Amino acid sequence: PLATPTRRLFGSRVVAGAAAAAAVGTVGYGTYGVVAGPKVKRVTVPLAKLPRAAHGYRIAVVSDIHLGPVLGRGFAQKVVDTINGTQPDLIAVVGDLVDGSVKDLGPAAAPLAQLRARHGAFFVTGNHEYFSGAEQWVDEVRRLGLRPLENARTELTHFDLAGVNDIAGESEGQGPDFAKALGDRDKARACVLLAHQPVQIHDAVDHGVDLQLSGHTHGGQLWPGNLVAGMANPTLAGLDRYGDTQLYVSRGAGAWGPPTRVGAPSDITVIELASRQA
């Protein structure tokens, strides 16, 4: 027999109800995933110029923590504990640490003072720092024991570590300056660059960088953000190669806007450098 209008209506309501429940369930699960804290991801990256002595050197990469009204001090503590648990040689915080001023979020960021790595923790700005008082935040992370790389580099024992400011700093005359960070370096040494946005890879290639570590995309975070982020960024997540330069993009530890991720789980990545000579 043909379905009566009532039965048809009931059927469509069940489908709509199931779809709504699935959406709420997905968002609920995505929110839990963010609040529960990022998972550790491990990636091996071979670098041609890396000496044998540095084979197995571990860099913990964290981006897009986005401390704010929702993800506060407890979340920062989780991130710090997770990073310290990997016992890295070096920690790289690649931008978008906060969404708010030092005055409002100083206490939320305080756990960062507990970050521990053999060669220290380094920081570069993301675009959100420039909405939140970048200069004050650079001073604050320095006070907490991190070392900001503002268009600068440091020569570690086995490779150069450089960092450039985020593109958003251009509006304040504090944009990225690759020549300043990389101009006069010894090209025979391997170079790792911290740069918040994947799109900065083209300058990195021009300056002979071996590996760029970035964040910014959140791996898309949520549909349709993944489509937008995919169009705006050369690599959405993971390891990629541009000429002689490799690019690794973390999906980030936190979330922007709603603290929800679907199909783009948050991560802290431990990059293990491999030497071709090993």
N, C-alpha and C positions, 0 to 999 in steps of 0.2 A: 504493500500500500504506500501511497505517496505520503511523505512526511507532512504533518499538519504545520501551519504557520507557527504554532506554539512550540512544537517540537524542534522546528528549524531554528527558531529564536534561541531556545534553550541550548541547542548544539553550538551555535555561534558564541553564546555567552560562555560556555564551558571552555571553548578554544581561547576566547579573549582572556578569560580568567586565568587559564593555564599559562598563557603568554605573559600576562602581568606578573604572575607568581614567579615564573622563570626569570623575568627581568629583575624583580626585587631580590630573588635568590642570588642571581649573578652579581648584582651590585653589592648585596650584603657580603657575599663571599669575597668580592674584590676589595671592599672596605676592610674586612677582617685581614685580608692579605697585606694591606698597607700598614695597618695599625700593629699587626703582629711583628712587623719588622722585616727587613730585607734578608733574603737567603744568600749564602755565599756561592759564587760561581767561580770556577777555576779555568783559566785559559793560558795555554803555553804560546809564547810568541818568540820565534827565532829571529835574532838580529845578526846580520852578517858581520858587523864590526865589533860585536861584543866579545871581550876577551874570555878565554876559558875560565879564568878565576871567578867570573861573574855568572857562570852557568847556574841556573836555578834561583837567581835573585828574584825576590818576591815583592811586588808593588801592590798594595791594597788600594783599589780605586773606588772612591765613593763620590757620587754627584747628586744634585737635586734632592737634598735632604728636606728642603722647604719647611723649616721650622716656622711655626705660626700659631694662630689660635687653636688649631686642632692638633697638630703634631708638635708637642711641646717637649719639656725637659725629659719626661719618661721615654719618649721616642728617641731623643738624642742619646740617652743613656744606653738604649738597646743597640743603636747603631755603633756607638763606641765599643760596647762589650763584644759585639759581633766582629768588628775590625780587629780588636786586640786579641780575640780568640784565634785569629789566623796567624798570629805571630809574624807579621810582615817585616821586611827589611826597611820598607819606606811606605809612607801613607800619602796618597794624593787626593785632596779634596777639590774636585774640579767644578766649583761654582754652584750657584743657586742654593746656598746654605739656608737662607732666610727669606721670609716675606714680612718684613717689618723692621722697626728701628732697634738700635742697640738698647735704648731706654726700655722698650717693651719686651724685647726678646733676649736681652743679655742673660737673664737667669736660665732661659731655656737652652742656651748654647753652652752654658758652663761645663757640662760633662766633657766637652771637647778637650779640656785641659788634661784629661786622663788618657788621651791617645798615646800609645807607646809603640815605637818602631826603632830599630837599630840606628837608622839614619834620619829619623825625625819625620814630621808631618808637614806637608806643603799645601799651599792654598792658592787658587786663582779665582778671580771674580767671575760670576755668571751675570746674565742680564738682570735677574731679580735683585742683585745687590745694588744696582744703580737706581732701583725704585725705592731702596730701603736705606740709603745713606752709605754708599760704598766706602768712602774714606774712613768713616767711623767703624765700619765692620772690619776693614783691613787692620785698623789699630786694635780692635777687640780680639780678632783671631791671633794677632801677634802677642797680645797680652796673655792669651790662653796657651801660648807655647807653640803655635803653628808658625810656619815661615811663609809669608806671602811672597809670591813671585810675580811682581808687577812689571811685565816686560823685562824680565831678568833671567839669569841662569846661574846655576851653581855647578861647579865641576866636582862631581863625586869621584871616588877612586877609579871606577871602571867605565863610567859614562857621564855625559852632560845631562843635567836635568834643567829644562827651561820652562818658563810659563809666560803666557801673554794675557793681557786684560781681555774682557769680553767686548764684543763689537758695540754693545749698548753704551760703553764708556765714551764712545766718540762724541756723544752729545755734550759731555762734560770736558772734552779735550783730554780724555784719559783712555782712548781706544787702544786696540792692540798695536804694538810696534815690534814687528818681527825682526827688523834690522837691528834694533837695540838689544833684543833678547838673544839673537843668534848671529849677528853680523860678523864678528871677528873671531868666531870659535875655530878650534882645530877640527877640520873636516874628517880627519882620520879616526876621531872618536865617535862612538855611537851616541846618538842624541834622542832623548825622550822629551816630548813637549806636552805640557798641560794646557789645554785650550777648551773652554766650555762648549763651544758650538762646533759640530762636525764640519760645518761649511768653512771653517778656518783651515781645513786641510789643504786647500789650493796654495795658500801662502806657505804652509809647512813644506809642501813638495818643492816649491821654489827655493826654500832655504835648506834643503838637504836633510830634513828631519827623518829619522828612522822610524819612529813610532809616535803618533799623537794619541793622547788619551782625552776623551770628551764625554759629555753627557747631553743635557738639554732636551733630548727628544722624548724622554720617558718611555722610549720604545713604542710611542703612540698613546700609551696609557689607556685610552678608551676610544671606541669607534664614535664619531668619524675622525677623532683626533689623529688616529694613525694615518689616515689618508692625507690630511693636511701636513702632518709632520713628514710624511714620506715624500711629499712634493717639495717641501722647503729644505730638506736636509739630504746630503749625498748618501749617507748611511743612517738607517733608522736604529739599528742595534747590532752589536757583535763586531767581529773583526773583518776588516776589508783591506784592500790594497789599492793604492793610487800611485802608479809608477814605482819608485823605489821606497815609497813611504807607506807604512801600515797605519791604519786608523782603527782604534777600538772605541766603540761607543757603549757606555753603560746605560742601562735602562733607568738608573737612578734609584735612590733609596726611599724617597718619600713620594708625594704626589702634589700636584698643584690644583687649586680649586677643590673639587670634591675629593676627599681622601680615598679614591677608588681607582682600581686598575682592573681591566678585564683583558686577558690574553697578552698582557705585558707585565709579568711579575717583576717586582722590584728586586734589585740585586746590589750586592757589594762584590766587586770582582777582584780576585787575586790573579794578577798577571804574573806568570812565571817566565822570566826571560831565559832564552836558551841560546847558547853560543854554538856557532857552526863549527868551532874548533874543538868542542868537547867530544 
